[in-house]
Amino acid sequence: MITAQIPAAIRACSPVALVDPLDTAQHLSGRRGTVHARNGNLCSFAIDGVESVVIAGVDSLALIISDPTGAAHLAWWLRRSIAKISAAQNSEHIAAIGATVDGFWDIILRAEHGAVIYERSLCVLRDYALRVVSNG
């Protein structure tokens, strides 16, 4: 399972894993689920047969990008994030993660359309997303 802890990429229907080790009351840390609704920092999702679990802090969830829906949601978020930076910055980020511009956009398009994406390509999406988050 390949995940990315990018709260802004999580939307309704996103496949997620709970990564908050402090959520011991419900003992759900590490479990997989699907987001039902997101309202600001609150997130409601179904997990392991539990009808609805509400998490106060969407940053306690990791998007499962090895799932086609998760990859599509990450690609959706990346496209919007990339629109806010210059082409030069985008090229710099892509080069820093060891990808080519054409290869990167091919991965984005494939993810957006739910195509099968190999682990290396998923890692490119994850690494780029984490770079954008950490560099503003």
Sequence and secondary structure as in RCSB ss.txt:
>XXXX:A:sequence
MITAQIPAAIRACSPVALVDPLDTAQHLSGRRGTVHARNGNLCSFAIDGVESVVIAGVDSLALIISDPTGAAHLA
WWLRRSIAKISAAQNSEHIAAIGATVDGFWDIILRAEHGAVIYERSLCVLRDYALRVVSNG
>XXXX:A:secstr
  EE  GGG  TT EEEE  TT TTTT TT EEEEEEEETTEEEEEETTEEEEEEE GGGEEEETTSHHHHHHHH
HHHHHHHTTS HHHHHHHHHHTT  HHHHHHHHHHHHTT    HHHHHHHHHHHHHHHHT 
